[in-house]
C-alpha cells in the first residue's frame, strides 16, 4: 500500500552518459478523515546530479483511456527505456526494452503515475465494495484526487521548488488540462508547462457535426495520402503542402455546409462532395450517401476496400487490418491497438519485475475498469485557459500525429485556438505535428524529433530569472 523499491542505472542520452535512480512504488490516496481508500503505482526517474532541485525540472506523466495505464509514454517515449519494435513501431520478438537514446531524462526528472485501477493501482479494499466510486471515476473526481496525490508526492520527494510540467496523452490531455487549474487553486502548486500529446477534447467530440465531423477531413487527407489513395495532383505533393488546402476547405466551406443541413442546395451539396472526394480518397457517391457527414468508422473500412481490401487503423492509420468480410461499415478490430498490446504488455511486465525489481502478484492492468463514471461538467479547456491567465509562467505545447483518426491533429489545432479566444496568450501556445499516429513516438524518426521538441519546450519555458508578471 505504501512501499518503494529503488534501483540505480546508467543511460546514454544524446551521446552523454548519465546516472539515475528509478523509484517504483505505491503511494496511498487518503479520504478526508485520513483513511487510505486507494493506492497508486508510480515510477520516478531521477538523474543523479549535483544540480540543485530548484533548477531541475520535474515532468509528471499521465496516459489516458480513460482507464489506461501510464505505460505507453513510459516505455516508448520519454523514459530511459523503449520497446523492442521496428523503426515504424511494429512488434518484433524477442519482446522487451532497450535503451532510449532520445529520452528527456537529461533535462528533466520524470514520474509516471497510474490512476486507480490502471497498472497496479487499486482501491482499498481492491473489490471497491466499501469505496465510493464517485471519488475516482469521473472527469472532475479524477482531477481532484490526483491533485491531492501529487501534493503528497511532491512533498515526500522535496520537489516543491522545482519547475514542474504535466504531460498527458489522449484522455490524459483532458486530465492535465484540468489538473493545471486544480493544482493552482487547491494545492497552490504552479506549473511551468503543460504538454498535450494527441489530446482528446470531449467538447469537440460531443458537439454537433458541423464541428466534430468537418474536422475529420484534413485527417482523411493525411491518411489517404499515406496510402497513396489521393488524386495524382495531390498525391505527388508533400503531405505538408496539401494539408493547408484541406484545412482551408474545412473551415470555409465544409463546416458552413454541414451547418446548413437539409437547407443546402443540391447543386452546392454535389460540388462540395466532389471536393471532399478529392481531399479524402473516397467516392462522391459514398460521401453523398452520408450527406457530407462521413463517419470515421466508415472511412477506416472504405478507403482501401476496392484497392487491397484492408482496413486502416483508428489511432494510427498507417496500420492495416484484415476483416472477415470486405463488406460492412466499420472494421472488425483496431489494427493498431492490437499491434501495440502485442509488444507493450510483455515488455512492461518484464521491465518492472526484472529491471526495476518491483514484484507483485497483482495483475498489471493495461486497461482497467472504471464504470460507472461521471463525465458531466467538463470545463477542462476553460480551466487550462484560466490557469494560463493566472500564471504568466505557464506554457502549453500540443503534439499530434497526422495519421491519428481518433484525436485528429486538426481537432488539436482547434482546441488550441479555443483555449485562448482573445489571442492574448498565443505566444505561450505551440503546436507540433508528426508523420505518424496517436503515439507518434513509435516511429523512430518521430521519437527523436518529439523528444527534442519537449526538450526545447522545457528550456524555453524556464523563466531564467524573469518575474511572473504581465
C-alpha positions in Angstrom: 0.0 0.0 0.0 2.9 2.4 0.8 6.1 0.9 -0.5 9.1 1.8 -2.6 11.9 0.0 -4.4 14.9 2.0 -5.6 17.4 0.8 -8.2 20.4 2.5 -9.8 21.0 2.7 -13.5 23.0 4.4 -16.2 22.0 5.6 -19.7 23.5 7.3 -22.7 21.2 10.1 -23.9 22.2 12.4 -26.7 25.6 10.9 -26.6 26.3 11.7 -22.9 26.3 9.0 -20.2 24.2 9.8 -17.2 23.4 8.0 -13.9 19.9 7.9 -12.5 17.8 6.1 -9.9 14.4 4.5 -10.6 11.9 4.5 -7.7 8.9 2.2 -8.2 6.3 2.1 -5.5 2.8 2.5 -4.2 1.6 5.7 -2.6 -1.9 5.9 -0.9 -4.9 8.2 -1.6 -6.5 9.2 1.7 -10.0 10.4 2.3 -11.0 13.4 4.4 -10.6 11.5 7.7 -7.1 10.2 6.8 -8.2 6.7 5.9 -6.5 5.2 2.9 -9.0 4.5 0.1 -6.7 3.7 -2.8 -3.0 3.2 -3.6 -1.4 4.3 -6.8 1.5 2.7 -8.6 4.2 5.1 -9.9 7.7 5.1 -11.4 10.0 8.0 -10.6 13.2 8.6 -12.5 15.7 11.0 -11.0 19.0 11.9 -12.5 22.0 11.5 -10.2 23.4 15.0 -10.2 24.8 17.8 -8.1 22.4 20.2 -9.7 20.0 21.9 -7.3 16.5 20.5 -7.4 15.1 24.1 -7.6 16.7 24.2 -11.1 15.9 20.7 -12.1 12.5 20.3 -13.9 10.1 17.6 -13.0 7.8 16.1 -15.6 4.6 14.4 -14.3 3.3 12.0 -16.9 -0.2 10.5 -17.4 -1.7 8.4 -20.2 -5.4 8.4 -20.9 -8.2 6.0 -21.9 -9.8 6.9 -19.5 -8.7 3.7 -17.8 -5.3 3.3 -19.4 -2.1 2.6 -17.5 0.8 5.1 -17.8 2.7 2.6 -19.8 2.7 4.0 -23.3 4.8 7.1 -22.9 6.8 5.3 -20.1 8.5 2.7 -22.2 8.1 4.1 -25.7 8.6 7.9 -25.4 10.2 10.0 -22.7 11.6 7.4 -20.3 15.1 5.9 -20.3 14.0 2.6 -22.0 11.9 2.0 -25.1 10.3 -1.1 -26.6 11.9 -3.6 -28.9 10.0 -2.6 -32.0 11.0 -1.9 -35.6 11.6 1.6 -36.9 7.9 2.1 -37.8 6.6 0.9 -34.5 5.6 -2.7 -35.3 6.2 -5.6 -32.8 9.3 -7.7 -33.0 10.5 -10.7 -30.9 12.1 -11.2 -28.5 9.9 -8.8 -26.6 11.4 -6.4 -24.1 13.1 -3.0 -23.8 16.3 -1.3 -24.9 18.0 2.0 -24.1 16.3 5.2 -25.3 19.0 7.5 -26.6 16.4 10.3 -27.0 14.9 10.3 -23.5 14.4 13.7 -21.9 15.9 12.5 -18.6 19.0 14.5 -19.4 16.9 17.8 -18.9 14.1 16.7 -16.5 13.3 14.1 -13.9 10.1 12.1 -14.7 7.3 10.4 -12.7 4.8 8.2 -14.4 1.5 8.0 -12.4 -1.1 5.2 -12.8 -4.6 6.3 -11.8 -6.9 4.0 -9.8 -7.5 0.5 -11.5 -4.6 1.0 -14.0 -1.2 -0.6 -13.8 -1.0 -2.0 -10.2 -3.1 0.9 -8.8 -6.2 -0.3 -6.9 -8.9 0.9 -4.5 -8.7 -0.3 -0.9 -10.2 -2.8 -0.5 -9.4 -4.0 -4.0 -13.0 -5.1 -4.6 -14.1 -1.5 -4.2 -17.2 -2.6 -2.4 -16.5 -0.2 0.5 -15.1 2.6 -1.6 -17.3 5.3 -3.1 -16.6 5.0 -6.9 -17.5 8.7 -7.4 -14.3 9.6 -5.6 -12.3 8.3 -8.6 -14.3 7.7 -11.7 -15.3 10.9 -13.5 -13.6 13.8 -15.1 -13.7 16.1 -12.1 -13.2 13.3 -9.5 -10.1 12.1 -11.3 -8.6 15.6 -11.3 -9.4 16.2 -7.6 -7.9 13.1 -6.1 -4.9 13.1 -8.4 -4.1 16.7 -7.4 -4.1 15.6 -3.7 -1.9 12.6 -4.5 0.6 14.8 -6.4 0.8 17.2 -3.4 2.0 14.2 -1.3 4.4 13.0 -3.9 5.9 16.5 -4.4 6.3 16.9 -0.6 7.8 13.5 0.0 10.3 13.9 -2.8 11.2 17.5 -1.9 10.2 18.9 -5.3 8.3 22.0 -4.3 10.9 24.4 -5.6 11.4 22.5 -8.9 9.9 23.8 -12.2 7.0 21.4 -12.8 5.5 20.2 -16.0 2.4 18.0 -16.8 2.2 15.7 -19.8 -0.9 13.9 -20.8 -1.7 11.7 -23.8 -5.2 11.3 -25.2 -7.7 11.4 -22.3 -4.6 12.4 -20.3 -4.8 15.7 -22.2 -8.2 16.3 -20.6 -6.8 15.2 -17.3 -3.7 17.6 -17.3 -5.7 20.5 -18.6 -8.0 20.2 -15.6 -5.1 19.5 -13.2 -3.3 22.7 -14.2 -6.0 24.8 -12.5 -6.8 22.3 -9.7 -3.2 22.3 -8.6 -3.0 26.1 -8.6 -6.3 26.7 -6.9 -6.5 23.8 -4.4 -2.8 22.8 -3.9 -1.2 26.2 -4.5 1.2 24.5 -6.9 2.1 26.5 -10.0 3.4 24.9 -13.2 5.8 26.0 -16.0 4.2 23.9 -18.7 1.5 21.5 -19.9 2.2 19.1 -22.8 -0.9 17.8 -24.6 0.0 14.6 -26.6 -2.8 13.7 -29.1 -5.3 15.2 -26.6 -8.9 14.1 -26.5 -11.2 17.2 -26.5 -14.6 15.9 -25.5 -16.1 19.3 -26.1 -15.5 18.7 -29.8 -16.5 15.0 -29.7 -19.9 15.8 -28.2 -20.6 18.8 -30.4 -22.9 18.8 -33.5 -21.5 17.5 -36.8 -20.5 20.9 -38.3 -17.6 20.9 -35.9 -17.0 17.3 -34.9 -17.4 15.8 -38.4 -15.9 18.5 -40.5 -12.6 18.4 -38.5 -12.0 14.9 -39.7 -11.5 15.9 -43.3 -7.8 17.0 -43.0 -7.1 13.7 -41.2 -8.8 11.9 -44.1 -6.5 13.7 -46.5 -3.4 12.7 -44.5 -4.4 9.1 -44.2 -5.3 8.8 -47.9 -2.0 10.5 -48.8 -0.1 7.9 -46.8 -1.9 5.0 -48.6 -1.5 6.7 -52.0 -5.2 7.0 -52.4 -5.5 10.6 -53.4 -5.8 12.0 -57.0 -2.4 12.4 -58.7 -2.5 16.2 -58.4 -2.4 15.9 -54.6 -0.5 12.6 -54.3 2.6 14.0 -56.0 2.8 16.8 -53.4 4.4 16.6 -50.0 1.9 16.0 -47.1 2.6 19.4 -45.5 1.9 21.1 -48.8 -1.6 19.6 -49.2 -2.9 19.8 -45.6 -3.3 23.6 -45.5 -5.6 23.2 -48.6 -7.8 20.7 -46.8 -7.8 22.8 -43.6 -8.9 25.9 -45.5 -11.7 24.0 -47.3 -12.8 22.5 -44.0 -13.1 25.9 -42.2 -14.5 28.0 -45.1 -16.7 25.5 -47.0 -17.4 22.2 -45.3 -18.2 23.4 -41.8 -20.7 26.1 -43.1 -22.3 23.5 -45.4 -22.8 21.0 -42.6 -24.3 23.7 -40.5 -26.9 24.3 -43.2 -28.0 20.7 -43.1 -31.0 19.9 -45.3 -31.3 23.5 -46.5 -28.1 23.2 -48.5 -29.0 23.4 -52.3 -28.5 20.1 -54.1 -26.1 21.6 -56.6 -23.9 23.1 -53.9 -24.0 19.8 -52.0 -22.8 18.0 -55.1 -20.0 20.5 -55.6 -18.8 20.0 -52.0 -19.0 16.2 -52.3 -16.7 16.4 -55.4 -14.2 18.4 -53.4 -14.4 16.1 -50.4 -13.7 13.2 -52.6 -10.7 15.0 -54.0 -9.3 15.5 -50.5 -10.3 12.1 -48.9 -9.8 9.4 -51.5 -13.5 8.4 -51.0 -16.1 8.3 -53.8 -18.5 11.2 -54.3 -21.3 8.6 -54.1 -20.4 7.4 -50.7 -20.0 11.0 -49.4 -23.4 12.0 -50.7 -24.9 8.9 -49.2 -23.7 10.2 -45.8 -25.0 13.7 -46.5 -21.4 15.0 -46.4 -21.1 13.8 -42.8 -18.7 10.8 -43.2 -18.1 8.8 -40.0 -14.5 7.8 -39.3 -15.5 4.2 -38.8 -16.7 4.1 -42.4 -13.6 5.8 -43.7 -11.4 3.2 -42.0 -13.3 0.5 -43.7 -13.9 2.1 -47.1 -10.6 3.8 -48.1 -8.8 0.6 -49.3 -11.9 -1.6 -49.8 -11.6 -1.6 -53.6 -7.8 -1.5 -53.6 -6.3 -4.1 -51.2 -9.4 -5.0 -49.2 -7.6 -4.0 -46.0 -9.0 -1.7 -43.2 -6.8 1.0 -41.7 -6.2 1.7 -38.1 -8.1 4.1 -35.9 -5.4 5.5 -33.6 -2.7 5.2 -36.3 -4.0 4.8 -39.9 -0.7 3.6 -41.2 -1.6 0.2 -39.7 -3.6 -2.3 -41.8 -6.3 -4.7 -40.7 -7.8 -7.8 -42.2 -11.5 -8.3 -41.7 -13.6 -11.4 -42.2 -15.5 -9.7 -45.0 -14.7 -6.6 -47.1 -18.4 -5.6 -46.9 -19.6 -3.6 -43.9 -19.4 -0.1 -42.4 -16.7 -0.4 -39.8 -13.6 -2.5 -39.2 -13.8 -5.8 -37.1 -11.0 -4.6 -34.8 -8.5 -1.8 -34.3 -5.4 -2.9 -36.2 -3.0 -0.5 -34.4 -4.2 -1.2 -30.8 -3.8 -5.0 -31.1 -0.3 -4.4 -32.5 0.6 -2.2 -29.6 -0.8 -4.5 -26.9 1.2 -7.3 -28.7 4.5 -5.5 -27.8 3.7 -3.3 -24.8 2.2 -5.9 -22.5 5.1 -8.4 -22.2 7.6 -5.6 -22.2 6.1 -3.6 -19.2 5.5 -6.7 -17.1 9.1 -7.9 -17.7 10.7 -4.5 -17.3 9.0 -3.6 -13.9 9.8 -7.0 -12.4 13.2 -7.8 -13.8 14.8 -4.4 -14.3 13.1 -2.2 -11.7 12.8 -5.1 -9.2 9.2 -4.3 -8.2 7.4 -7.7 -7.8 3.8 -8.3 -7.0 1.1 -10.9 -7.8 -1.4 -8.2 -8.7 -2.2 -8.1 -12.4 -0.8 -5.1 -14.4 -3.9 -3.5 -15.9 -3.1 -2.1 -19.4 -6.8 -1.0 -19.3 -8.8 -1.1 -16.0 -12.5 -1.0 -15.1 -13.8 2.5 -14.4 -17.6 2.3 -15.0 -19.9 3.7 -14.0 -18.3 7.1 -14.2 -19.4 10.7 -14.3 -18.2 12.8 -17.2 -20.6 15.7 -16.7 -19.4 19.3 -16.2 -16.3 19.1 -18.3 -14.7 22.5 -18.2 -11.1 21.4 -18.6 -10.4 23.5 -21.6 -11.6 26.7 -19.8 -9.7 25.6 -16.7 -6.5 25.5 -18.7 -7.2 28.9 -20.1 -7.7 30.3 -16.6 -4.6 28.6 -15.3 -2.6 30.2 -18.0 -4.1 33.6 -17.4 -3.4 33.5 -13.7 0.1 32.1 -14.1 2.3 34.0 -16.6 4.9 31.3 -16.4 2.5 28.6 -17.8 3.2 27.5 -21.4 1.3 24.8 -23.4 2.7 22.5 -26.1 0.4 20.3 -28.4 2.0 17.3 -30.1 -0.1 15.3 -32.5 0.3 12.8 -35.4 -1.2 13.5 -38.8 -2.4 9.9 -39.2 -4.3 9.7 -35.9 -8.0 9.1 -36.7 -9.2 9.2 -33.0 -7.9 12.5 -31.8 -7.1 14.2 -35.0 -4.4 16.8 -35.5 -6.8 19.4 -36.7 -9.0 19.0 -33.7 -5.9 19.7 -31.6 -5.4 22.9 -33.5 -9.0 23.9 -32.9 -8.6 23.1 -29.2 -5.5 25.3 -29.0 -7.3 28.1 -30.7 -10.3 27.8 -28.4 -8.2 27.8 -25.2 -7.3 31.4 -25.9 -10.1 33.1 -27.8 -8.7 36.5 -27.1 -5.4 35.7 -28.7 -3.5 37.4 -25.9 -1.6 34.3 -24.8 -0.9 32.8 -28.3 2.8 33.2 -27.8 2.6 30.7 -25.0 0.8 28.1 -27.1 2.6 26.0 -29.6 1.8 23.1 -32.0 3.9 20.3 -33.4 2.8 17.7 -35.9 4.4 14.4 -36.8 4.2 11.9 -39.7 2.7 9.1 -37.6 -0.4 8.5 -35.4 -1.7 8.8 -31.9 1.6 7.6 -30.4 3.8 9.4 -32.8 6.9 8.3 -30.8 6.6 4.7 -32.0 8.1 5.8 -35.3 11.8 6.1 -34.7 12.2 9.4 -36.6 9.4 11.0 -34.6 10.7 9.5 -31.3 13.8 11.7 -31.7 12.0 14.7 -33.0 9.2 14.7 -30.5 11.6 14.3 -27.5 13.7 17.1 -28.9 10.6 19.3 -29.1 9.8 18.6 -25.5 13.4 19.3 -24.5 13.3 22.6 -26.4 9.8 23.5 -24.8 11.2 22.9 -21.3 14.2 25.0 -21.9 12.2 27.9 -23.4 9.6 27.8 -20.7 12.1 28.1 -17.8 11.9 31.8 -16.6 15.7 32.2 -16.1 15.3 34.9 -13.6 12.3 36.7 -15.2 9.4 37.6 -12.9 6.0 36.1 -13.3 4.1 39.2 -14.2 2.3 40.9 -17.2 
